Amino acid sequence: MAASILATGVQADQPTSKKASAFPIQDPYLATVIGTPPALQARVDPPLKLKVGRWVRFPKRDVPPVFWNGKTLRYAWAAQKKAAPLVFVLAGTGGSFFDSKVRFLMGALHQAGFHVVGLSSPTHTSFITAGSQYEMPGRPAADAEDLMAVMNQIRDQLADRIEIQGFGLVGYSLGGTDAAFIADLDTRQKKFDFFEVYLINPAVNLHTSAKILDQLYDQALPEGEESINQLVSKSLKKAIHYVHSTGSTPLGSDFIFQAVTALQPTDQDLEGVIATSFRLSSANMSFTADAMTHSGRIVKPGQTLRIGTEMEGYFDESLQWSFVRYLEELLLPFWEEKTQLDRDTLVAQSSLASIQDFLKEARHVDVVTNRDDIILGPGDLEFLSQTFGPRATIHPHGGHCGNLEFAPNVETMQKRFVSAAQARGWTP
């Protein structure tokens, strides 16, 4: 249980291989929620100053006014003062280009000598409205096409501002899965010729991961919205008590780590936090895709979503849309009609197994994951190990992306990118 682990303090664990580094939090749900303890995080100093780029991919697209500035796709970037390779960083499920994990990875790679660009996930609202050709994310091959088009345009935008000496790619969670499909697509489009593609905690099969996260929601929050309200209320009460008793203020990762440690959450509390986060992602994705494609499942036909439209009812309805429901009632019917493929084929195409032959031979693609990653299903770890061989690093603990900021892991990533770029002729 998470509470007992917190009560006795975090304990170091031994890695399962020479490549794997010890991570101190053994509970996968706790690791997923609080991430790496601040004292063990890689130091990225000074904080990276990011610029925000903008691009309108579909200027004639009809975007409902409720999606403010919905035609504009934004991205973050930072450059070296001299010529260098450029590394794209892809956000995870529902994540934006400015999410904390994106900014952290950008900072770590910039520190290693690279230009960096941060991109939103194809499942993020702004990407659906401004960057997605079909406005129905979740089919990896189509999402890869969209991301490649966006990356290509960004490269053109930055070409007259920075000197680029090659391209790298890193993604975490769903972004890791997206990165794998982009790498495969690039073997045919030949636009980037990546020197390194780094997959952090990727989902192996999107349908399997969707089922796992939906089951977590049903188990941890059996009364749905009411359970969420109770969880938030209880957490806030405990947090307020912690602030009053310690005199601490809720600023920064140190506070979050210490506060969660002091609150002694149960596994069900932690599962509820994770499940709520992912359910909000599926709700936003379902609502946006339905509104943009006029599917009529959430936004009734003929209704116009304006800036002043009352959204509470739509929010309540969207919360009922799990990942599996999105797949079954929106995504699969849409792609069945467009591709004439059956559901079993479409589901199979949502797995890394559909590009296994490429991944086995792609020496520039590496994967890092955790044995206790909560989004992996039966057989997924074996698939990664057999497919990637020595290019797979499987840590014993870390949950889902909980050890992404862990200093030894970050150093390994930096060294891998540097050595791969040097092999292509780059001199730091």
Contacts in CASP RR format, 6 or more apart in sequence:
PFRMAT RR
TARGET T0000
AUTHOR 0000-0000-0000
METHOD contacts of the structure
MODEL  1
MAASILATGVQADQPTSKKASAFPIQDPYLATVIGTPPALQARVDPPLKL
KVGRWVRFPKRDVPPVFWNGKTLRYAWAAQKKAAPLVFVLAGTGGSFFDS
KVRFLMGALHQAGFHVVGLSSPTHTSFITAGSQYEMPGRPAADAEDLMAV
MNQIRDQLADRIEIQGFGLVGYSLGGTDAAFIADLDTRQKKFDFFEVYLI
NPAVNLHTSAKILDQLYDQALPEGEESINQLVSKSLKKAIHYVHSTGSTP
LGSDFIFQAVTALQPTDQDLEGVIATSFRLSSANMSFTADAMTHSGRIVK
PGQTLRIGTEMEGYFDESLQWSFVRYLEELLLPFWEEKTQLDRDTLVAQS
SLASIQDFLKEARHVDVVTNRDDIILGPGDLEFLSQTFGPRATIHPHGGH
CGNLEFAPNVETMQKRFVSAAQARGWTP
1 27 0 8 1.000
1 266 0 8 1.000
1 267 0 8 1.000
2 27 0 8 1.000
2 29 0 8 1.000
2 30 0 8 1.000
2 265 0 8 1.000
2 266 0 8 1.000
2 267 0 8 1.000
2 269 0 8 1.000
2 270 0 8 1.000
3 264 0 8 1.000
3 265 0 8 1.000
3 266 0 8 1.000
5 11 0 8 1.000
5 25 0 8 1.000
5 26 0 8 1.000
5 27 0 8 1.000
5 30 0 8 1.000
6 30 0 8 1.000
6 260 0 8 1.000
6 261 0 8 1.000
6 264 0 8 1.000
6 265 0 8 1.000
7 264 0 8 1.000
10 24 0 8 1.000
10 25 0 8 1.000
10 26 0 8 1.000
10 37 0 8 1.000
11 24 0 8 1.000
11 26 0 8 1.000
12 22 0 8 1.000
12 23 0 8 1.000
12 24 0 8 1.000
13 22 0 8 1.000
13 23 0 8 1.000
13 24 0 8 1.000
13 26 0 8 1.000
13 396 0 8 1.000
13 397 0 8 1.000
14 22 0 8 1.000
14 396 0 8 1.000
15 21 0 8 1.000
15 22 0 8 1.000
15 395 0 8 1.000
15 396 0 8 1.000
16 371 0 8 1.000
16 394 0 8 1.000
16 395 0 8 1.000
16 396 0 8 1.000
17 393 0 8 1.000
17 394 0 8 1.000
19 393 0 8 1.000
19 412 0 8 1.000
20 393 0 8 1.000
20 394 0 8 1.000
20 395 0 8 1.000
20 396 0 8 1.000
21 395 0 8 1.000
21 406 0 8 1.000
21 408 0 8 1.000
21 409 0 8 1.000
21 412 0 8 1.000
22 408 0 8 1.000
23 31 0 8 1.000
23 36 0 8 1.000
23 370 0 8 1.000
23 395 0 8 1.000
23 396 0 8 1.000
23 397 0 8 1.000
23 398 0 8 1.000
23 402 0 8 1.000
23 403 0 8 1.000
23 406 0 8 1.000
23 409 0 8 1.000
24 37 0 8 1.000
24 40 0 8 1.000
25 31 0 8 1.000
25 34 0 8 1.000
25 35 0 8 1.000
25 37 0 8 1.000
25 397 0 8 1.000
25 398 0 8 1.000
25 402 0 8 1.000
26 397 0 8 1.000
27 267 0 8 1.000
27 270 0 8 1.000
28 370 0 8 1.000
28 372 0 8 1.000
28 373 0 8 1.000
28 374 0 8 1.000
28 397 0 8 1.000
28 398 0 8 1.000
28 399 0 8 1.000
28 400 0 8 1.000
29 267 0 8 1.000
29 270 0 8 1.000
29 271 0 8 1.000
29 274 0 8 1.000
29 374 0 8 1.000
29 399 0 8 1.000
30 260 0 8 1.000
30 265 0 8 1.000
30 270 0 8 1.000
31 372 0 8 1.000
31 397 0 8 1.000
31 398 0 8 1.000
31 399 0 8 1.000
31 400 0 8 1.000
31 402 0 8 1.000
31 403 0 8 1.000
32 270 0 8 1.000
32 274 0 8 1.000
32 374 0 8 1.000
32 398 0 8 1.000
32 399 0 8 1.000
32 400 0 8 1.000
32 401 0 8 1.000
32 402 0 8 1.000
33 260 0 8 1.000
33 265 0 8 1.000
33 270 0 8 1.000
33 273 0 8 1.000
33 274 0 8 1.000
34 256 0 8 1.000
34 257 0 8 1.000
34 260 0 8 1.000
34 261 0 8 1.000
34 402 0 8 1.000
35 257 0 8 1.000
35 398 0 8 1.000
35 401 0 8 1.000
35 402 0 8 1.000
35 403 0 8 1.000
35 404 0 8 1.000
35 405 0 8 1.000
36 402 0 8 1.000
36 403 0 8 1.000
36 404 0 8 1.000
36 405 0 8 1.000
36 406 0 8 1.000
37 257 0 8 1.000
38 253 0 8 1.000
38 254 0 8 1.000
38 257 0 8 1.000
40 406 0 8 1.000
40 407 0 8 1.000
41 253 0 8 1.000
41 405 0 8 1.000
41 406 0 8 1.000
41 407 0 8 1.000
42 108 0 8 1.000
42 405 0 8 1.000
42 406 0 8 1.000
42 407 0 8 1.000
42 409 0 8 1.000
42 410 0 8 1.000
42 411 0 8 1.000
43 407 0 8 1.000
44 104 0 8 1.000
44 107 0 8 1.000
44 108 0 8 1.000
44 111 0 8 1.000
48 78 0 8 1.000
48 103 0 8 1.000
48 106 0 8 1.000
48 107 0 8 1.000
48 110 0 8 1.000
48 111 0 8 1.000
48 116 0 8 1.000
49 78 0 8 1.000
50 76 0 8 1.000
50 77 0 8 1.000
50 78 0 8 1.000
50 98 0 8 1.000
50 103 0 8 1.000
50 106 0 8 1.000
51 76 0 8 1.000
51 77 0 8 1.000
51 78 0 8 1.000
52 74 0 8 1.000
52 75 0 8 1.000
52 76 0 8 1.000
52 77 0 8 1.000
53 74 0 8 1.000
53 75 0 8 1.000
53 76 0 8 1.000
53 77 0 8 1.000
53 154 0 8 1.000
53 157 0 8 1.000
54 72 0 8 1.000
54 73 0 8 1.000
54 74 0 8 1.000
54 75 0 8 1.000
55 72 0 8 1.000
55 73 0 8 1.000
55 75 0 8 1.000
55 150 0 8 1.000
55 153 0 8 1.000
55 154 0 8 1.000
55 157 0 8 1.000
56 71 0 8 1.000
56 72 0 8 1.000
56 73 0 8 1.000
56 130 0 8 1.000
57 73 0 8 1.000
57 130 0 8 1.000
57 131 0 8 1.000
57 149 0 8 1.000
57 150 0 8 1.000
57 153 0 8 1.000
58 71 0 8 1.000
58 130 0 8 1.000
58 131 0 8 1.000
59 71 0 8 1.000
61 71 0 8 1.000
61 129 0 8 1.000
61 130 0 8 1.000
63 70 0 8 1.000
63 71 0 8 1.000
63 129 0 8 1.000
63 130 0 8 1.000
63 292 0 8 1.000
64 291 0 8 1.000
64 292 0 8 1.000
64 304 0 8 1.000
64 305 0 8 1.000
64 306 0 8 1.000
65 304 0 8 1.000
65 305 0 8 1.000
65 306 0 8 1.000
65 307 0 8 1.000
66 291 0 8 1.000
66 305 0 8 1.000
66 306 0 8 1.000
66 307 0 8 1.000
66 308 0 8 1.000
66 309 0 8 1.000
66 311 0 8 1.000
67 125 0 8 1.000
67 126 0 8 1.000
67 129 0 8 1.000
67 288 0 8 1.000
67 291 0 8 1.000
67 305 0 8 1.000
68 307 0 8 1.000
70 126 0 8 1.000
70 129 0 8 1.000
70 130 0 8 1.000
71 129 0 8 1.000
71 130 0 8 1.000
72 126 0 8 1.000
72 130 0 8 1.000
73 120 0 8 1.000
73 126 0 8 1.000
73 127 0 8 1.000
73 130 0 8 1.000
73 131 0 8 1.000
73 150 0 8 1.000
74 97 0 8 1.000
74 120 0 8 1.000
74 126 0 8 1.000
75 97 0 8 1.000
75 117 0 8 1.000
75 118 0 8 1.000
75 119 0 8 1.000
75 120 0 8 1.000
75 150 0 8 1.000
75 154 0 8 1.000
76 97 0 8 1.000
76 98 0 8 1.000
76 102 0 8 1.000
76 103 0 8 1.000
76 106 0 8 1.000
76 117 0 8 1.000
76 118 0 8 1.000
77 115 0 8 1.000
77 116 0 8 1.000
77 117 0 8 1.000
77 118 0 8 1.000
77 154 0 8 1.000
77 158 0 8 1.000
78 106 0 8 1.000
78 107 0 8 1.000
78 110 0 8 1.000
78 115 0 8 1.000
78 116 0 8 1.000
79 115 0 8 1.000
79 158 0 8 1.000
79 161 0 8 1.000
79 162 0 8 1.000
80 110 0 8 1.000
80 113 0 8 1.000
80 114 0 8 1.000
80 115 0 8 1.000
80 162 0 8 1.000
82 163 0 8 1.000
83 162 0 8 1.000
83 163 0 8 1.000
83 164 0 8 1.000
83 165 0 8 1.000
84 113 0 8 1.000
84 114 0 8 1.000
84 115 0 8 1.000
84 162 0 8 1.000
84 163 0 8 1.000
84 164 0 8 1.000
84 165 0 8 1.000
84 426 0 8 1.000
85 114 0 8 1.000
85 115 0 8 1.000
85 164 0 8 1.000
85 165 0 8 1.000
85 166 0 8 1.000
85 167 0 8 1.000
85 168 0 8 1.000
85 195 0 8 1.000
85 421 0 8 1.000
85 424 0 8 1.000
85 426 0 8 1.000
86 114 0 8 1.000
86 115 0 8 1.000
86 116 0 8 1.000
86 117 0 8 1.000
86 155 0 8 1.000
86 158 0 8 1.000
86 162 0 8 1.000
86 164 0 8 1.000
86 166 0 8 1.000
86 167 0 8 1.000
86 168 0 8 1.000
87 109 0 8 1.000
87 114 0 8 1.000
87 115 0 8 1.000
87 116 0 8 1.000
87 117 0 8 1.000
87 167 0 8 1.000
87 168 0 8 1.000
87 169 0 8 1.000
87 170 0 8 1.000
87 196 0 8 1.000
87 417 0 8 1.000
88 116 0 8 1.000
88 117 0 8 1.000
88 118 0 8 1.000
88 119 0 8 1.000
88 151 0 8 1.000
88 167 0 8 1.000
88 168 0 8 1.000
88 169 0 8 1.000
88 170 0 8 1.000
89 102 0 8 1.000
89 105 0 8 1.000
89 106 0 8 1.000
89 109 0 8 1.000
89 116 0 8 1.000
89 117 0 8 1.000
89 118 0 8 1.000
89 119 0 8 1.000
89 170 0 8 1.000
89 171 0 8 1.000
90 118 0 8 1.000
90 119 0 8 1.000
90 121 0 8 1.000
90 147 0 8 1.000
90 169 0 8 1.000
90 170 0 8 1.000
90 171 0 8 1.000
90 172 0 8 1.000
90 175 0 8 1.000
90 176 0 8 1.000
90 178 0 8 1.000
90 179 0 8 1.000
91 97 0 8 1.000
91 99 0 8 1.000
91 101 0 8 1.000
91 102 0 8 1.000
91 118 0 8 1.000
91 119 0 8 1.000
91 120 0 8 1.000
91 121 0 8 1.000
91 124 0 8 1.000
91 171 0 8 1.000
91 172 0 8 1.000
91 175 0 8 1.000
92 99 0 8 1.000
92 101 0 8 1.000
92 121 0 8 1.000
92 123 0 8 1.000
92 171 0 8 1.000
92 172 0 8 1.000
92 173 0 8 1.000
92 174 0 8 1.000
92 175 0 8 1.000
92 176 0 8 1.000
93 121 0 8 1.000
93 123 0 8 1.000
93 173 0 8 1.000
93 174 0 8 1.000
93 175 0 8 1.000
93 278 0 8 1.000
93 281 0 8 1.000
94 120 0 8 1.000
94 121 0 8 1.000
94 123 0 8 1.000
94 124 0 8 1.000
94 174 0 8 1.000
94 281 0 8 1.000
94 284 0 8 1.000
94 285 0 8 1.000
95 102 0 8 1.000
95 120 0 8 1.000
95 121 0 8 1.000
95 123 0 8 1.000
95 124 0 8 1.000
95 281 0 8 1.000
96 102 0 8 1.000
96 120 0 8 1.000
96 121 0 8 1.000
96 124 0 8 1.000
96 126 0 8 1.000
97 118 0 8 1.000
97 119 0 8 1.000
97 120 0 8 1.000
101 172 0 8 1.000
101 401 0 8 1.000
101 404 0 8 1.000
101 405 0 8 1.000
102 118 0 8 1.000
102 119 0 8 1.000
104 404 0 8 1.000
104 405 0 8 1.000
105 116 0 8 1.000
105 170 0 8 1.000
105 171 0 8 1.000
105 172 0 8 1.000
105 404 0 8 1.000
106 116 0 8 1.000
106 117 0 8 1.000
106 118 0 8 1.000
107 116 0 8 1.000
108 410 0 8 1.000
108 413 0 8 1.000
108 414 0 8 1.000
109 116 0 8 1.000
109 170 0 8 1.000
109 413 0 8 1.000
109 414 0 8 1.000
109 417 0 8 1.000
110 116 0 8 1.000
111 414 0 8 1.000
112 414 0 8 1.000
112 417 0 8 1.000
112 418 0 8 1.000
113 418 0 8 1.000
113 428 0 8 1.000
114 168 0 8 1.000
114 417 0 8 1.000
114 421 0 8 1.000
115 158 0 8 1.000
115 162 0 8 1.000
115 164 0 8 1.000
117 151 0 8 1.000
117 154 0 8 1.000
117 158 0 8 1.000
119 147 0 8 1.000
119 150 0 8 1.000
119 151 0 8 1.000
120 126 0 8 1.000
120 127 0 8 1.000
121 127 0 8 1.000
121 137 0 8 1.000
121 174 0 8 1.000
121 175 0 8 1.000
121 178 0 8 1.000
122 128 0 8 1.000
122 131 0 8 1.000
122 132 0 8 1.000
122 137 0 8 1.000
122 138 0 8 1.000
122 143 0 8 1.000
122 146 0 8 1.000
122 147 0 8 1.000
122 178 0 8 1.000
123 137 0 8 1.000
123 138 0 8 1.000
123 174 0 8 1.000
123 281 0 8 1.000
123 285 0 8 1.000
124 284 0 8 1.000
125 284 0 8 1.000
125 285 0 8 1.000
125 288 0 8 1.000
127 137 0 8 1.000
127 146 0 8 1.000
128 135 0 8 1.000
128 137 0 8 1.000
128 285 0 8 1.000
128 288 0 8 1.000
128 289 0 8 1.000
128 292 0 8 1.000
129 135 0 8 1.000
129 288 0 8 1.000
129 292 0 8 1.000
131 146 0 8 1.000
131 149 0 8 1.000
131 150 0 8 1.000
132 143 0 8 1.000
132 146 0 8 1.000
133 142 0 8 1.000
133 145 0 8 1.000
133 146 0 8 1.000
133 149 0 8 1.000
134 142 0 8 1.000
134 293 0 8 1.000
134 334 0 8 1.000
134 338 0 8 1.000
135 288 0 8 1.000
135 289 0 8 1.000
135 292 0 8 1.000
135 293 0 8 1.000
136 142 0 8 1.000
136 289 0 8 1.000
136 293 0 8 1.000
136 330 0 8 1.000
136 331 0 8 1.000
136 334 0 8 1.000
136 335 0 8 1.000
137 143 0 8 1.000
137 285 0 8 1.000
137 289 0 8 1.000
138 206 0 8 1.000
138 327 0 8 1.000
138 331 0 8 1.000
138 350 0 8 1.000
139 331 0 8 1.000
139 335 0 8 1.000
139 346 0 8 1.000
139 349 0 8 1.000
139 350 0 8 1.000
140 177 0 8 1.000
140 178 0 8 1.000
140 181 0 8 1.000
140 206 0 8 1.000
140 349 0 8 1.000
140 350 0 8 1.000
141 181 0 8 1.000
141 185 0 8 1.000
141 349 0 8 1.000
142 335 0 8 1.000
143 178 0 8 1.000
143 181 0 8 1.000
144 178 0 8 1.000
144 181 0 8 1.000
144 182 0 8 1.000
144 184 0 8 1.000
144 185 0 8 1.000
145 185 0 8 1.000
147 178 0 8 1.000
147 182 0 8 1.000
148 182 0 8 1.000
148 185 0 8 1.000
148 186 0 8 1.000
148 189 0 8 1.000
148 191 0 8 1.000
151 182 0 8 1.000
151 191 0 8 1.000
151 192 0 8 1.000
152 191 0 8 1.000
155 164 0 8 1.000
155 167 0 8 1.000
158 164 0 8 1.000
165 421 0 8 1.000
165 426 0 8 1.000
166 192 0 8 1.000
166 193 0 8 1.000
166 195 0 8 1.000
166 421 0 8 1.000
166 424 0 8 1.000
166 426 0 8 1.000
167 192 0 8 1.000
167 193 0 8 1.000
167 194 0 8 1.000
167 195 0 8 1.000
168 192 0 8 1.000
168 194 0 8 1.000
168 195 0 8 1.000
168 196 0 8 1.000
168 197 0 8 1.000
168 417 0 8 1.000
168 421 0 8 1.000
169 179 0 8 1.000
169 182 0 8 1.000
169 183 0 8 1.000
169 192 0 8 1.000
169 194 0 8 1.000
169 196 0 8 1.000
169 197 0 8 1.000
169 198 0 8 1.000
170 176 0 8 1.000
170 179 0 8 1.000
170 197 0 8 1.000
170 198 0 8 1.000
170 199 0 8 1.000
170 200 0 8 1.000
170 413 0 8 1.000
170 417 0 8 1.000
171 178 0 8 1.000
171 179 0 8 1.000
171 198 0 8 1.000
171 199 0 8 1.000
171 200 0 8 1.000
171 202 0 8 1.000
172 200 0 8 1.000
172 201 0 8 1.000
172 202 0 8 1.000
172 401 0 8 1.000
172 404 0 8 1.000
173 200 0 8 1.000
173 201 0 8 1.000
173 202 0 8 1.000
173 203 0 8 1.000
173 375 0 8 1.000
173 400 0 8 1.000
173 401 0 8 1.000
174 202 0 8 1.000
174 203 0 8 1.000
174 206 0 8 1.000
175 202 0 8 1.000
176 199 0 8 1.000
176 200 0 8 1.000
176 201 0 8 1.000
176 202 0 8 1.000
176 203 0 8 1.000
177 199 0 8 1.000
177 202 0 8 1.000
177 203 0 8 1.000
177 204 0 8 1.000
177 206 0 8 1.000
177 352 0 8 1.000
179 197 0 8 1.000
179 198 0 8 1.000
179 199 0 8 1.000
179 202 0 8 1.000
180 197 0 8 1.000
180 199 0 8 1.000
180 202 0 8 1.000
180 352 0 8 1.000
180 355 0 8 1.000
180 359 0 8 1.000
180 365 0 8 1.000
181 355 0 8 1.000
182 197 0 8 1.000
183 194 0 8 1.000
183 197 0 8 1.000
183 358 0 8 1.000
183 362 0 8 1.000
183 364 0 8 1.000
183 365 0 8 1.000
184 355 0 8 1.000
184 358 0 8 1.000
184 359 0 8 1.000
184 362 0 8 1.000
186 192 0 8 1.000
186 193 0 8 1.000
186 194 0 8 1.000
187 358 0 8 1.000
194 364 0 8 1.000
195 364 0 8 1.000
195 420 0 8 1.000
195 421 0 8 1.000
195 423 0 8 1.000
195 424 0 8 1.000
195 426 0 8 1.000
196 364 0 8 1.000
196 366 0 8 1.000
196 416 0 8 1.000
196 417 0 8 1.000
196 420 0 8 1.000
196 421 0 8 1.000
197 362 0 8 1.000
197 364 0 8 1.000
197 365 0 8 1.000
197 366 0 8 1.000
198 365 0 8 1.000
198 366 0 8 1.000
198 368 0 8 1.000
198 413 0 8 1.000
198 416 0 8 1.000
198 417 0 8 1.000
199 365 0 8 1.000
199 366 0 8 1.000
199 367 0 8 1.000
199 368 0 8 1.000
200 368 0 8 1.000
200 369 0 8 1.000
200 401 0 8 1.000
200 404 0 8 1.000
200 413 0 8 1.000
201 368 0 8 1.000
201 369 0 8 1.000
201 370 0 8 1.000
201 373 0 8 1.000
201 375 0 8 1.000
201 399 0 8 1.000
201 400 0 8 1.000
201 401 0 8 1.000
201 404 0 8 1.000
202 352 0 8 1.000
202 367 0 8 1.000
202 369 0 8 1.000
203 209 0 8 1.000
203 375 0 8 1.000
203 376 0 8 1.000
204 351 0 8 1.000
204 352 0 8 1.000
204 353 0 8 1.000
204 376 0 8 1.000
204 377 0 8 1.000
204 380 0 8 1.000
204 383 0 8 1.000
204 384 0 8 1.000
205 350 0 8 1.000
205 351 0 8 1.000
205 352 0 8 1.000
205 353 0 8 1.000
205 377 0 8 1.000
205 380 0 8 1.000
206 327 0 8 1.000
206 350 0 8 1.000
206 351 0 8 1.000
207 324 0 8 1.000
207 327 0 8 1.000
207 347 0 8 1.000
207 350 0 8 1.000
207 351 0 8 1.000
208 351 0 8 1.000
208 377 0 8 1.000
208 380 0 8 1.000
209 323 0 8 1.000
209 375 0 8 1.000
209 376 0 8 1.000
209 377 0 8 1.000
210 322 0 8 1.000
210 323 0 8 1.000
210 324 0 8 1.000
210 326 0 8 1.000
210 327 0 8 1.000
211 323 0 8 1.000
211 324 0 8 1.000
212 374 0 8 1.000
212 375 0 8 1.000
212 376 0 8 1.000
212 377 0 8 1.000
213 274 0 8 1.000
213 275 0 8 1.000
213 278 0 8 1.000
213 279 0 8 1.000
213 282 0 8 1.000
213 322 0 8 1.000
213 323 0 8 1.000
213 375 0 8 1.000
214 322 0 8 1.000
214 323 0 8 1.000
214 324 0 8 1.000
216 271 0 8 1.000
216 272 0 8 1.000
216 274 0 8 1.000
216 275 0 8 1.000
216 278 0 8 1.000
216 374 0 8 1.000
217 224 0 8 1.000
217 272 0 8 1.000
217 275 0 8 1.000
217 276 0 8 1.000
217 278 0 8 1.000
217 279 0 8 1.000
217 322 0 8 1.000
219 271 0 8 1.000
220 227 0 8 1.000
220 268 0 8 1.000
220 271 0 8 1.000
220 272 0 8 1.000
220 274 0 8 1.000
220 275 0 8 1.000
221 227 0 8 1.000
221 228 0 8 1.000
221 231 0 8 1.000
221 272 0 8 1.000
221 275 0 8 1.000
221 276 0 8 1.000
223 230 0 8 1.000
224 319 0 8 1.000
225 316 0 8 1.000
225 319 0 8 1.000
227 272 0 8 1.000
228 272 0 8 1.000
228 276 0 8 1.000
231 269 0 8 1.000
231 272 0 8 1.000
231 273 0 8 1.000
231 276 0 8 1.000
234 269 0 8 1.000
235 263 0 8 1.000
235 265 0 8 1.000
235 269 0 8 1.000
235 273 0 8 1.000
238 263 0 8 1.000
239 250 0 8 1.000
239 259 0 8 1.000
239 263 0 8 1.000
242 248 0 8 1.000
242 259 0 8 1.000
242 262 0 8 1.000
242 263 0 8 1.000
243 249 0 8 1.000
243 250 0 8 1.000
243 259 0 8 1.000
246 258 0 8 1.000
246 262 0 8 1.000
248 255 0 8 1.000
248 258 0 8 1.000
248 259 0 8 1.000
249 255 0 8 1.000
250 256 0 8 1.000
250 259 0 8 1.000
265 273 0 8 1.000
274 374 0 8 1.000
274 400 0 8 1.000
278 323 0 8 1.000
279 319 0 8 1.000
279 322 0 8 1.000
280 319 0 8 1.000
282 321 0 8 1.000
282 322 0 8 1.000
282 323 0 8 1.000
282 326 0 8 1.000
283 315 0 8 1.000
283 318 0 8 1.000
283 319 0 8 1.000
283 321 0 8 1.000
284 318 0 8 1.000
285 326 0 8 1.000
286 297 0 8 1.000
286 298 0 8 1.000
286 318 0 8 1.000
286 321 0 8 1.000
286 325 0 8 1.000
286 326 0 8 1.000
286 330 0 8 1.000
287 298 0 8 1.000
287 299 0 8 1.000
287 314 0 8 1.000
287 318 0 8 1.000
287 321 0 8 1.000
289 295 0 8 1.000
289 326 0 8 1.000
289 330 0 8 1.000
289 331 0 8 1.000
290 296 0 8 1.000
290 297 0 8 1.000
290 298 0 8 1.000
290 299 0 8 1.000
290 330 0 8 1.000
291 298 0 8 1.000
291 299 0 8 1.000
291 305 0 8 1.000
293 334 0 8 1.000
294 301 0 8 1.000
295 330 0 8 1.000
295 334 0 8 1.000
297 329 0 8 1.000
297 330 0 8 1.000
298 314 0 8 1.000
298 317 0 8 1.000
298 318 0 8 1.000
298 321 0 8 1.000
299 305 0 8 1.000
299 314 0 8 1.000
332 343 0 8 1.000
332 346 0 8 1.000
332 347 0 8 1.000
335 341 0 8 1.000
335 346 0 8 1.000
336 342 0 8 1.000
336 343 0 8 1.000
336 346 0 8 1.000
339 346 0 8 1.000
341 349 0 8 1.000
348 354 0 8 1.000
352 359 0 8 1.000
352 383 0 8 1.000
352 387 0 8 1.000
353 383 0 8 1.000
356 383 0 8 1.000
356 387 0 8 1.000
359 365 0 8 1.000
359 387 0 8 1.000
359 388 0 8 1.000
360 387 0 8 1.000
360 388 0 8 1.000
363 391 0 8 1.000
364 420 0 8 1.000
365 388 0 8 1.000
365 391 0 8 1.000
366 388 0 8 1.000
366 391 0 8 1.000
366 392 0 8 1.000
366 393 0 8 1.000
366 416 0 8 1.000
367 384 0 8 1.000
367 388 0 8 1.000
367 391 0 8 1.000
367 392 0 8 1.000
367 393 0 8 1.000
368 392 0 8 1.000
368 393 0 8 1.000
368 394 0 8 1.000
368 395 0 8 1.000
368 409 0 8 1.000
368 412 0 8 1.000
368 413 0 8 1.000
369 376 0 8 1.000
369 381 0 8 1.000
369 384 0 8 1.000
369 392 0 8 1.000
369 393 0 8 1.000
369 394 0 8 1.000
369 395 0 8 1.000
370 394 0 8 1.000
370 395 0 8 1.000
370 396 0 8 1.000
370 397 0 8 1.000
370 398 0 8 1.000
370 399 0 8 1.000
370 400 0 8 1.000
370 402 0 8 1.000
370 403 0 8 1.000
371 381 0 8 1.000
371 394 0 8 1.000
371 395 0 8 1.000
371 396 0 8 1.000
371 397 0 8 1.000
372 396 0 8 1.000
372 397 0 8 1.000
372 398 0 8 1.000
372 399 0 8 1.000
373 398 0 8 1.000
373 399 0 8 1.000
373 400 0 8 1.000
374 399 0 8 1.000
374 400 0 8 1.000
375 400 0 8 1.000
381 394 0 8 1.000
384 392 0 8 1.000
384 394 0 8 1.000
385 392 0 8 1.000
385 394 0 8 1.000
393 412 0 8 1.000
395 403 0 8 1.000
395 409 0 8 1.000
397 403 0 8 1.000
403 409 0 8 1.000
418 428 0 8 1.000
422 428 0 8 1.000
END
